[in-house]
Amino acid sequence: MKREKDDVLDETLRQLNSATENYMKAEEKANERQHDLKKSQDECRKLREHNDELSDILEQLARMANEMTGNSINVHSRHFLDVWCL
């Protein structure tokens, strides 16, 4: 009887250890994915900022060209990366 109880306890402990190990592996993978997501979000933010800077420059150049030529130049570049980084 005691041997059976010990066997049951040993099996329960083995299963608990296995479940704990699986949980820790899953948590590690989740942390890695969260890190990758944050890195991607940071890269996207930097690209948006760079796009905004380039759009501002393009708008300035268009205004300058318009002033120099007296023509109307349409600039529609502001949302180029916004579509890609939503």
SEFIZA-3560 file (N, C-alpha, C; in Angstrom, 3 decimals):
REM SEFIZA-3560
<numar><xx>0.827</xx><yy>-1.186</yy><zz>0.000</zz><atom>N</atom></numar>
<numar><xx>0.000</xx><yy>0.000</yy><zz>0.000</zz><atom>CA</atom></numar>
<numar><xx>0.881</xx><yy>1.264</yy><zz>0.000</zz><atom>C</atom></numar>
<numar><xx>1.889</xx><yy>1.275</yy><zz>0.880</zz><atom>N</atom></numar>
<numar><xx>2.786</xx><yy>2.426</yy><zz>0.934</zz><atom>CA</atom></numar>
<numar><xx>3.551</xx><yy>2.568</yy><zz>-0.382</zz><atom>C</atom></numar>
<numar><xx>3.927</xx><yy>1.464</yy><zz>-0.956</zz><atom>N</atom></numar>
<numar><xx>4.651</xx><yy>1.472</yy><zz>-2.235</zz><atom>CA</atom></numar>
<numar><xx>3.776</xx><yy>2.076</yy><zz>-3.335</zz><atom>C</atom></numar>
<numar><xx>2.507</xx><yy>1.744</yy><zz>-3.352</zz><atom>N</atom></numar>
<numar><xx>1.586</xx><yy>2.295</yy><zz>-4.347</zz><atom>CA</atom></numar>
<numar><xx>1.433</xx><yy>3.803</yy><zz>-4.168</zz><atom>C</atom></numar>
<numar><xx>1.332</xx><yy>4.249</yy><zz>-2.921</zz><atom>N</atom></numar>
<numar><xx>1.221</xx><yy>5.685</yy><zz>-2.646</zz><atom>CA</atom></numar>
<numar><xx>2.486</xx><yy>6.413</yy><zz>-3.089</zz><atom>C</atom></numar>
<numar><xx>3.631</xx><yy>5.813</yy><zz>-2.813</zz><atom>N</atom></numar>
<numar><xx>4.897</xx><yy>6.417</yy><zz>-3.230</zz><atom>CA</atom></numar>
<numar><xx>4.976</xx><yy>6.510</yy><zz>-4.753</zz><atom>C</atom></numar>
<numar><xx>4.529</xx><yy>5.446</yy><zz>-5.420</zz><atom>N</atom></numar>
<numar><xx>4.533</xx><yy>5.457</yy><zz>-6.888</zz><atom>CA</atom></numar>
<numar><xx>3.616</xx><yy>6.553</yy><zz>-7.436</zz><atom>C</atom></numar>
<numar><xx>2.452</xx><yy>6.691</yy><zz>-6.841</zz><atom>N</atom></numar>
<numar><xx>1.507</xx><yy>7.730</yy><zz>-7.273</zz><atom>CA</atom></numar>
<numar><xx>2.103</xx><yy>9.116</yy><zz>-7.027</zz><atom>C</atom></numar>
<numar><xx>2.707</xx><yy>9.311</yy><zz>-5.873</zz><atom>N</atom></numar>
<numar><xx>3.332</xx><yy>10.599</yy><zz>-5.568</zz><atom>CA</atom></numar>
<numar><xx>4.492</xx><yy>10.894</yy><zz>-6.517</zz><atom>C</atom></numar>
<numar><xx>5.296</xx><yy>9.880</yy><zz>-6.805</zz><atom>N</atom></numar>
<numar><xx>6.410</xx><yy>10.059</yy><zz>-7.740</zz><atom>CA</atom></numar>
<numar><xx>5.903</xx><yy>10.447</yy><zz>-9.131</zz><atom>C</atom></numar>
<numar><xx>4.857</xx><yy>9.767</yy><zz>-9.589</zz><atom>N</atom></numar>
<numar><xx>4.293</xx><yy>10.070</yy><zz>-10.907</zz><atom>CA</atom></numar>
<numar><xx>3.691</xx><yy>11.480</yy><zz>-10.923</zz><atom>C</atom></numar>
<numar><xx>3.014</xx><yy>11.849</yy><zz>-9.860</zz><atom>N</atom></numar>
<numar><xx>2.439</xx><yy>13.193</yy><zz>-9.765</zz><atom>CA</atom></numar>
<numar><xx>3.540</xx><yy>14.248</yy><zz>-9.792</zz><atom>C</atom></numar>
<numar><xx>4.603</xx><yy>14.006</yy><zz>-9.058</zz><atom>N</atom></numar>
<numar><xx>5.729</xx><yy>14.934</yy><zz>-9.036</zz><atom>CA</atom></numar>
<numar><xx>6.384</xx><yy>15.029</yy><zz>-10.412</zz><atom>C</atom></numar>
<numar><xx>6.533</xx><yy>13.908</yy><zz>-11.088</zz><atom>N</atom></numar>
<numar><xx>7.113</xx><yy>13.905</yy><zz>-12.436</zz><atom>CA</atom></numar>
<numar><xx>6.252</xx><yy>14.732</yy><zz>-13.392</zz><atom>C</atom></numar>
<numar><xx>4.948</xx><yy>14.541</yy><zz>-13.327</zz><atom>N</atom></numar>
<numar><xx>4.041</xx><yy>15.293</yy><zz>-14.195</zz><atom>CA</atom></numar>
<numar><xx>4.072</xx><yy>16.789</yy><zz>-13.868</zz><atom>C</atom></numar>
<numar><xx>4.139</xx><yy>17.109</yy><zz>-12.602</zz><atom>N</atom></numar>
<numar><xx>4.218</xx><yy>18.508</yy><zz>-12.189</zz><atom>CA</atom></numar>
<numar><xx>5.509</xx><yy>19.147</yy><zz>-12.690</zz><atom>C</atom></numar>
<numar><xx>6.617</xx><yy>18.434</yy><zz>-12.567</zz><atom>N</atom></numar>
<numar><xx>7.897</xx><yy>18.950</yy><zz>-13.070</zz><atom>CA</atom></numar>
<numar><xx>7.855</xx><yy>19.144</yy><zz>-14.583</zz><atom>C</atom></numar>
<numar><xx>7.251</xx><yy>18.196</yy><zz>-15.278</zz><atom>N</atom></numar>
<numar><xx>7.131</xx><yy>18.298</yy><zz>-16.729</zz><atom>CA</atom></numar>
<numar><xx>6.265</xx><yy>19.496</yy><zz>-17.125</zz><atom>C</atom></numar>
<numar><xx>5.147</xx><yy>19.676</yy><zz>-16.427</zz><atom>N</atom></numar>
<numar><xx>4.265</xx><yy>20.811</yy><zz>-16.710</zz><atom>CA</atom></numar>
<numar><xx>4.974</xx><yy>22.132</yy><zz>-16.425</zz><atom>C</atom></numar>
<numar><xx>5.736</xx><yy>22.179</yy><zz>-15.345</zz><atom>N</atom></numar>
<numar><xx>6.481</xx><yy>23.393</yy><zz>-14.997</zz><atom>CA</atom></numar>
<numar><xx>7.518</xx><yy>23.706</yy><zz>-16.062</zz><atom>C</atom></numar>
<numar><xx>8.221</xx><yy>22.694</yy><zz>-16.529</zz><atom>N</atom></numar>
<numar><xx>9.228</xx><yy>22.882</yy><zz>-17.574</zz><atom>CA</atom></numar>
<numar><xx>8.581</xx><yy>23.380</yy><zz>-18.866</zz><atom>C</atom></numar>
<numar><xx>7.454</xx><yy>22.783</yy><zz>-19.240</zz><atom>N</atom></numar>
<numar><xx>6.748</xx><yy>23.219</yy><zz>-20.448</zz><atom>CA</atom></numar>
<numar><xx>6.276</xx><yy>24.665</yy><zz>-20.320</zz><atom>C</atom></numar>
<numar><xx>5.786</xx><yy>25.023</yy><zz>-19.145</zz><atom>N</atom></numar>
<numar><xx>5.337</xx><yy>26.396</yy><zz>-18.903</zz><atom>CA</atom></numar>
<numar><xx>6.502</xx><yy>27.370</yy><zz>-19.041</zz><atom>C</atom></numar>
<numar><xx>7.637</xx><yy>27.027</yy><zz>-18.479</zz><atom>N</atom></numar>
<numar><xx>8.798</xx><yy>27.915</yy><zz>-18.537</zz><atom>CA</atom></numar>
<numar><xx>9.293</xx><yy>28.081</yy><zz>-19.977</zz><atom>C</atom></numar>
<numar><xx>9.258</xx><yy>27.002</yy><zz>-20.760</zz><atom>N</atom></numar>
<numar><xx>9.652</xx><yy>27.102</yy><zz>-22.167</zz><atom>CA</atom></numar>
<numar><xx>8.685</xx><yy>28.000</yy><zz>-22.928</zz><atom>C</atom></numar>
<numar><xx>7.398</xx><yy>27.837</yy><zz>-22.674</zz><atom>N</atom></numar>
<numar><xx>6.393</xx><yy>28.666</yy><zz>-23.341</zz><atom>CA</atom></numar>
<numar><xx>6.550</xx><yy>30.134</yy><zz>-22.951</zz><atom>C</atom></numar>
<numar><xx>6.836</xx><yy>30.382</yy><zz>-21.686</zz><atom>N</atom></numar>
<numar><xx>7.033</xx><yy>31.752</yy><zz>-21.216</zz><atom>CA</atom></numar>
<numar><xx>8.263</xx><yy>32.374</yy><zz>-21.882</zz><atom>C</atom></numar>
<numar><xx>9.321</xx><yy>31.602</yy><zz>-22.033</zz><atom>N</atom></numar>
<numar><xx>10.530</xx><yy>32.101</yy><zz>-22.689</zz><atom>CA</atom></numar>
<numar><xx>10.246</xx><yy>32.457</yy><zz>-24.149</zz><atom>C</atom></numar>
<numar><xx>9.507</xx><yy>31.589</yy><zz>-24.849</zz><atom>N</atom></numar>
<numar><xx>9.153</xx><yy>31.882</yy><zz>-26.242</zz><atom>CA</atom></numar>
<numar><xx>8.288</xx><yy>33.131</yy><zz>-26.330</zz><atom>C</atom></numar>
<numar><xx>7.343</xx><yy>33.279</yy><zz>-25.403</zz><atom>N</atom></numar>
<numar><xx>6.480</xx><yy>34.463</yy><zz>-25.399</zz><atom>CA</atom></numar>
<numar><xx>7.301</xx><yy>35.725</yy><zz>-25.177</zz><atom>C</atom></numar>
<numar><xx>8.270</xx><yy>35.662</yy><zz>-24.292</zz><atom>N</atom></numar>
<numar><xx>9.136</xx><yy>36.818</yy><zz>-24.042</zz><atom>CA</atom></numar>
<numar><xx>9.962</xx><yy>37.168</yy><zz>-25.274</zz><atom>C</atom></numar>
<numar><xx>10.450</xx><yy>36.145</yy><zz>-25.975</zz><atom>N</atom></numar>
<numar><xx>11.215</xx><yy>36.382</yy><zz>-27.202</zz><atom>CA</atom></numar>
<numar><xx>10.334</xx><yy>37.044</yy><zz>-28.255</zz><atom>C</atom></numar>
<numar><xx>9.112</xx><yy>36.550</yy><zz>-28.400</zz><atom>N</atom></numar>
<numar><xx>8.197</xx><yy>37.133</yy><zz>-29.390</zz><atom>CA</atom></numar>
<numar><xx>7.828</xx><yy>38.567</yy><zz>-29.018</zz><atom>C</atom></numar>
<numar><xx>7.640</xx><yy>38.815</yy><zz>-27.740</zz><atom>N</atom></numar>
<numar><xx>7.325</xx><yy>40.169</yy><zz>-27.286</zz><atom>CA</atom></numar>
<numar><xx>8.494</xx><yy>41.108</yy><zz>-27.588</zz><atom>C</atom></numar>
<numar><xx>9.713</xx><yy>40.628</yy><zz>-27.375</zz><atom>N</atom></numar>
<numar><xx>10.905</xx><yy>41.424</yy><zz>-27.686</zz><atom>CA</atom></numar>
<numar><xx>10.967</xx><yy>41.718</yy><zz>-29.189</zz><atom>C</atom></numar>
<numar><xx>10.707</xx><yy>40.686</yy><zz>-30.016</zz><atom>N</atom></numar>
<numar><xx>10.720</xx><yy>40.874</yy><zz>-31.466</zz><atom>CA</atom></numar>
<numar><xx>9.655</xx><yy>41.885</yy><zz>-31.898</zz><atom>C</atom></numar>
<numar><xx>8.479</xx><yy>41.805</yy><zz>-31.289</zz><atom>N</atom></numar>
<numar><xx>7.404</xx><yy>42.736</yy><zz>-31.617</zz><atom>CA</atom></numar>
<numar><xx>7.798</xx><yy>44.166</yy><zz>-31.262</zz><atom>C</atom></numar>
<numar><xx>8.372</xx><yy>44.353</yy><zz>-30.091</zz><atom>N</atom></numar>
<numar><xx>8.797</xx><yy>45.699</yy><zz>-29.680</zz><atom>CA</atom></numar>
<numar><xx>9.862</xx><yy>46.235</yy><zz>-30.632</zz><atom>C</atom></numar>
<numar><xx>10.780</xx><yy>45.366</yy><zz>-31.034</zz><atom>N</atom></numar>
<numar><xx>11.822</xx><yy>45.777</yy><zz>-31.970</zz><atom>CA</atom></numar>
<numar><xx>11.204</xx><yy>46.202</yy><zz>-33.303</zz><atom>C</atom></numar>
<numar><xx>10.237</xx><yy>45.438</yy><zz>-33.786</zz><atom>N</atom></numar>
<numar><xx>9.559</xx><yy>45.781</yy><zz>-35.038</zz><atom>CA</atom></numar>
<numar><xx>8.791</xx><yy>47.090</yy><zz>-34.914</zz><atom>C</atom></numar>
<numar><xx>8.134</xx><yy>47.290</yy><zz>-33.784</zz><atom>N</atom></numar>
<numar><xx>7.402</xx><yy>48.540</yy><zz>-33.563</zz><atom>CA</atom></numar>
<numar><xx>8.351</xx><yy>49.728</yy><zz>-33.524</zz><atom>C</atom></numar>
<numar><xx>9.508</xx><yy>49.561</yy><zz>-32.899</zz><atom>N</atom></numar>
<numar><xx>10.508</xx><yy>50.634</yy><zz>-32.858</zz><atom>CA</atom></numar>
<numar><xx>11.020</xx><yy>50.957</yy><zz>-34.258</zz><atom>C</atom></numar>
<numar><xx>11.274</xx><yy>49.918</yy><zz>-35.048</zz><atom>N</atom></numar>
<numar><xx>11.741</xx><yy>50.126</yy><zz>-36.417</zz><atom>CA</atom></numar>
<numar><xx>10.679</xx><yy>50.849</yy><zz>-37.237</zz><atom>C</atom></numar>
<numar><xx>9.426</xx><yy>50.447</yy><zz>-37.066</zz><atom>N</atom></numar>
<numar><xx>8.328</xx><yy>51.083</yy><zz>-37.788</zz><atom>CA</atom></numar>
<numar><xx>8.206</xx><yy>52.553</yy><zz>-37.391</zz><atom>C</atom></numar>
<numar><xx>8.324</xx><yy>52.838</yy><zz>-36.099</zz><atom>N</atom></numar>
<numar><xx>8.256</xx><yy>54.223</yy><zz>-35.620</zz><atom>CA</atom></numar>
<numar><xx>9.371</xx><yy>55.057</yy><zz>-36.250</zz><atom>C</atom></numar>
<numar><xx>10.585</xx><yy>54.499</yy><zz>-36.298</zz><atom>N</atom></numar>
<numar><xx>11.711</xx><yy>55.224</yy><zz>-36.894</zz><atom>CA</atom></numar>
<numar><xx>11.471</xx><yy>55.472</yy><zz>-38.381</zz><atom>C</atom></numar>
<numar><xx>10.918</xx><yy>54.469</yy><zz>-39.071</zz><atom>N</atom></numar>
<numar><xx>10.622</xx><yy>54.640</yy><zz>-40.495</zz><atom>CA</atom></numar>
<numar><xx>9.549</xx><yy>55.702</yy><zz>-40.713</zz><atom>C</atom></numar>
<numar><xx>8.546</xx><yy>55.727</yy><zz>-39.845</zz><atom>N</atom></numar>
<numar><xx>7.513</xx><yy>56.768</yy><zz>-39.956</zz><atom>CA</atom></numar>
<numar><xx>8.123</xx><yy>58.153</yy><zz>-39.757</zz><atom>C</atom></numar>
<numar><xx>8.985</xx><yy>58.274</yy><zz>-38.748</zz><atom>N</atom></numar>
<numar><xx>9.636</xx><yy>59.561</yy><zz>-38.497</zz><atom>CA</atom></numar>
<numar><xx>10.481</xx><yy>59.979</yy><zz>-39.698</zz><atom>C</atom></numar>
<numar><xx>11.216</xx><yy>59.028</yy><zz>-40.254</zz><atom>N</atom></numar>
<numar><xx>12.050</xx><yy>59.321</yy><zz>-41.422</zz><atom>CA</atom></numar>
<numar><xx>11.168</xx><yy>59.703</yy><zz>-42.611</zz><atom>C</atom></numar>
<numar><xx>10.067</xx><yy>58.986</yy><zz>-42.784</zz><atom>N</atom></numar>
<numar><xx>9.141</xx><yy>59.305</yy><zz>-43.867</zz><atom>CA</atom></numar>
<numar><xx>8.571</xx><yy>60.712</yy><zz>-43.698</zz><atom>C</atom></numar>
<numar><xx>8.217</xx><yy>61.061</yy><zz>-42.462</zz><atom>N</atom></numar>
<numar><xx>7.701</xx><yy>62.409</yy><zz>-42.208</zz><atom>CA</atom></numar>
<numar><xx>8.742</xx><yy>63.470</yy><zz>-42.559</zz><atom>C</atom></numar>
<numar><xx>9.996</xx><yy>63.215</yy><zz>-42.197</zz><atom>N</atom></numar>
<numar><xx>11.067</xx><yy>64.157</yy><zz>-42.521</zz><atom>CA</atom></numar>
<numar><xx>11.220</xx><yy>64.303</yy><zz>-44.036</zz><atom>C</atom></numar>
<numar><xx>11.216</xx><yy>63.165</yy><zz>-44.739</zz><atom>N</atom></numar>
<numar><xx>11.351</xx><yy>63.208</yy><zz>-46.196</zz><atom>CA</atom></numar>
<numar><xx>10.145</xx><yy>63.879</yy><zz>-46.842</zz><atom>C</atom></numar>
<numar><xx>8.969</xx><yy>63.641</yy><zz>-46.298</zz><atom>N</atom></numar>
<numar><xx>7.760</xx><yy>64.283</yy><zz>-46.827</zz><atom>CA</atom></numar>
<numar><xx>7.828</xx><yy>65.792</yy><zz>-46.649</zz><atom>C</atom></numar>
<numar><xx>8.308</xx><yy>66.220</yy><zz>-45.488</zz><atom>N</atom></numar>
<numar><xx>8.465</xx><yy>67.658</yy><zz>-45.251</zz><atom>CA</atom></numar>
<numar><xx>9.444</xx><yy>68.271</yy><zz>-46.248</zz><atom>C</atom></numar>
<numar><xx>10.546</xx><yy>67.576</yy><zz>-46.482</zz><atom>N</atom></numar>
<numar><xx>11.541</xx><yy>68.065</yy><zz>-47.447</zz><atom>CA</atom></numar>
<numar><xx>10.935</xx><yy>68.129</yy><zz>-48.839</zz><atom>C</atom></numar>
<numar><xx>10.196</xx><yy>67.083</yy><zz>-49.209</zz><atom>N</atom></numar>
<numar><xx>9.562</xx><yy>67.050</yy><zz>-50.528</zz><atom>CA</atom></numar>
<numar><xx>8.556</xx><yy>68.192</yy><zz>-50.673</zz><atom>C</atom></numar>
<numar><xx>7.792</xx><yy>68.449</yy><zz>-49.642</zz><atom>N</atom></numar>
<numar><xx>6.835</xx><yy>69.556</yy><zz>-49.690</zz><atom>CA</atom></numar>
<numar><xx>7.555</xx><yy>70.895</yy><zz>-49.826</zz><atom>C</atom></numar>
<numar><xx>8.666</xx><yy>71.054</yy><zz>-49.110</zz><atom>N</atom></numar>
<numar><xx>9.450</xx><yy>72.289</yy><zz>-49.223</zz><atom>CA</atom></numar>
<numar><xx>9.995</xx><yy>72.458</yy><zz>-50.636</zz><atom>C</atom></numar>
<numar><xx>10.503</xx><yy>71.359</yy><zz>-51.200</zz><atom>N</atom></numar>
<numar><xx>11.029</xx><yy>71.416</yy><zz>-52.564</zz><atom>CA</atom></numar>
<numar><xx>9.922</xx><yy>71.738</yy><zz>-53.558</zz><atom>C</atom></numar>
<numar><xx>8.747</xx><yy>71.170</yy><zz>-53.344</zz><atom>N</atom></numar>
<numar><xx>7.621</xx><yy>71.437</yy><zz>-54.237</zz><atom>CA</atom></numar>
<numar><xx>7.219</xx><yy>72.908</yy><zz>-54.159</zz><atom>C</atom></numar>
<numar><xx>7.196</xx><yy>73.457</yy><zz>-52.943</zz><atom>N</atom></numar>
<numar><xx>6.868</xx><yy>74.882</yy><zz>-52.789</zz><atom>CA</atom></numar>
<numar><xx>7.924</xx><yy>75.752</yy><zz>-53.474</zz><atom>C</atom></numar>
<numar><xx>9.186</xx><yy>75.374</yy><zz>-53.288</zz><atom>N</atom></numar>
<numar><xx>10.260</xx><yy>76.145</yy><zz>-53.920</zz><atom>CA</atom></numar>
<numar><xx>10.148</xx><yy>76.079</yy><zz>-55.439</zz><atom>C</atom></numar>
<numar><xx>9.880</xx><yy>74.885</yy><zz>-55.954</zz><atom>N</atom></numar>
<numar><xx>9.740</xx><yy>74.733</yy><zz>-57.403</zz><atom>CA</atom></numar>
<numar><xx>8.540</xx><yy>75.528</yy><zz>-57.897</zz><atom>C</atom></numar>
<numar><xx>7.476</xx><yy>75.503</yy><zz>-57.125</zz><atom>N</atom></numar>
<numar><xx>6.278</xx><yy>76.256</yy><zz>-57.492</zz><atom>CA</atom></numar>
<numar><xx>6.572</xx><yy>77.752</yy><zz>-57.523</zz><atom>C</atom></numar>
<numar><xx>7.301</xx><yy>78.226</yy><zz>-56.520</zz><atom>N</atom></numar>
<numar><xx>7.656</xx><yy>79.645</yy><zz>-56.477</zz><atom>CA</atom></numar>
<numar><xx>8.565</xx><yy>80.023</yy><zz>-57.646</zz><atom>C</atom></numar>
<numar><xx>9.478</xx><yy>79.116</yy><zz>-57.988</zz><atom>N</atom></numar>
<numar><xx>10.427</xx><yy>79.406</yy><zz>-59.063</zz><atom>CA</atom></numar>
<numar><xx>9.756</xx><yy>79.375</yy><zz>-60.434</zz><atom>C</atom></numar>
<numar><xx>8.805</xx><yy>78.465</yy><zz>-60.618</zz><atom>N</atom></numar>
<numar><xx>8.188</xx><yy>78.312</yy><zz>-61.938</zz><atom>CA</atom></numar>
<numar><xx>6.832</xx><yy>78.985</yy><zz>-62.030</zz><atom>C</atom></numar>
<numar><xx>6.231</xx><yy>79.258</yy><zz>-60.893</zz><atom>N</atom></numar>
<numar><xx>4.899</xx><yy>79.843</yy><zz>-60.909</zz><atom>CA</atom></numar>
<numar><xx>3.831</xx><yy>78.817</yy><zz>-61.226</zz><atom>C</atom></numar>
<numar><xx>4.203</xx><yy>77.540</yy><zz>-61.260</zz><atom>N</atom></numar>
<numar><xx>3.251</xx><yy>76.460</yy><zz>-61.552</zz><atom>CA</atom></numar>
<numar><xx>2.756</xx><yy>75.833</yy><zz>-60.267</zz><atom>C</atom></numar>
<numar><xx>1.682</xx><yy>75.102</yy><zz>-60.389</zz><atom>N</atom></numar>
<numar><xx>1.125</xx><yy>74.388</yy><zz>-59.235</zz><atom>CA</atom></numar>
<numar><xx>1.614</xx><yy>72.948</yy><zz>-59.264</zz><atom>C</atom></numar>
<numar><xx>2.274</xx><yy>72.512</yy><zz>-58.181</zz><atom>N</atom></numar>
<numar><xx>2.791</xx><yy>71.144</yy><zz>-58.079</zz><atom>CA</atom></numar>
<numar><xx>2.079</xx><yy>70.456</yy><zz>-56.928</zz><atom>C</atom></numar>
<numar><xx>1.483</xx><yy>69.306</yy><zz>-57.204</zz><atom>N</atom></numar>
<numar><xx>0.792</xx><yy>68.542</yy><zz>-56.161</zz><atom>CA</atom></numar>
<numar><xx>1.740</xx><yy>67.535</yy><zz>-55.541</zz><atom>C</atom></numar>
<numar><xx>1.748</xx><yy>67.481</yy><zz>-54.215</zz><atom>N</atom></numar>
<numar><xx>2.593</xx><yy>66.523</yy><zz>-53.495</zz><atom>CA</atom></numar>
<numar><xx>1.693</xx><yy>65.668</yy><zz>-52.619</zz><atom>C</atom></numar>
<numar><xx>1.713</xx><yy>64.357</yy><zz>-52.851</zz><atom>N</atom></numar>
<numar><xx>0.885</xx><yy>63.428</yy><zz>-52.076</zz><atom>CA</atom></numar>
<numar><xx>1.736</xx><yy>62.277</yy><zz>-51.568</zz><atom>C</atom></numar>
<numar><xx>2.706</xx><yy>62.559</yy><zz>-50.734</zz><atom>N</atom></numar>
<numar><xx>3.601</xx><yy>61.499</yy><zz>-50.272</zz><atom>CA</atom></numar>
<numar><xx>3.542</xx><yy>61.268</yy><zz>-48.777</zz><atom>C</atom></numar>
<numar><xx>2.790</xx><yy>62.050</yy><zz>-48.048</zz><atom>N</atom></numar>
<numar><xx>2.818</xx><yy>62.030</yy><zz>-46.586</zz><atom>CA</atom></numar>
<numar><xx>2.488</xx><yy>60.653</yy><zz>-46.012</zz><atom>C</atom></numar>
<numar><xx>1.599</xx><yy>59.897</yy><zz>-46.617</zz><atom>N</atom></numar>
<numar><xx>1.118</xx><yy>58.653</yy><zz>-46.005</zz><atom>CA</atom></numar>
<numar><xx>1.739</xx><yy>57.395</yy><zz>-46.608</zz><atom>C</atom></numar>
<numar><xx>2.862</xx><yy>57.537</yy><zz>-47.275</zz><atom>N</atom></numar>
<numar><xx>3.484</xx><yy>56.385</yy><zz>-47.921</zz><atom>CA</atom></numar>
<numar><xx>3.775</xx><yy>55.247</yy><zz>-46.949</zz><atom>C</atom></numar>
<numar><xx>4.520</xx><yy>55.497</yy><zz>-45.868</zz><atom>N</atom></numar>
<numar><xx>4.857</xx><yy>54.431</yy><zz>-44.922</zz><atom>CA</atom></numar>
<numar><xx>3.744</xx><yy>54.143</yy><zz>-43.936</zz><atom>C</atom></numar>
<numar><xx>2.834</xx><yy>55.083</yy><zz>-43.742</zz><atom>N</atom></numar>
<numar><xx>1.726</xx><yy>54.822</yy><zz>-42.823</zz><atom>CA</atom></numar>
<numar><xx>0.941</xx><yy>53.592</yy><zz>-43.257</zz><atom>C</atom></numar>
<numar><xx>0.796</xx><yy>53.413</yy><zz>-44.561</zz><atom>N</atom></numar>
<numar><xx>0.082</xx><yy>52.243</yy><zz>-45.071</zz><atom>CA</atom></numar>
<numar><xx>0.834</xx><yy>50.970</yy><zz>-44.724</zz><atom>C</atom></numar>
<numar><xx>2.143</xx><yy>51.008</yy><zz>-44.765</zz><atom>N</atom></numar>
<numar><xx>2.961</xx><yy>49.815</yy><zz>-44.525</zz><atom>CA</atom></numar>
<numar><xx>3.117</xx><yy>49.493</yy><zz>-43.054</zz><atom>C</atom></numar>
<numar><xx>2.969</xx><yy>50.461</yy><zz>-42.182</zz><atom>N</atom></numar>
<numar><xx>3.282</xx><yy>50.256</yy><zz>-40.766</zz><atom>CA</atom></numar>
<numar><xx>2.066</xx><yy>50.345</yy><zz>-39.861</zz><atom>C</atom></numar>
<numar><xx>0.896</xx><yy>50.144</yy><zz>-40.396</zz><atom>N</atom></numar>
<numar><xx>-0.299</xx><yy>50.199</yy><zz>-39.542</zz><atom>CA</atom></numar>
<numar><xx>-0.335</xx><yy>49.087</yy><zz>-38.625</zz><atom>C</atom></numar>
//
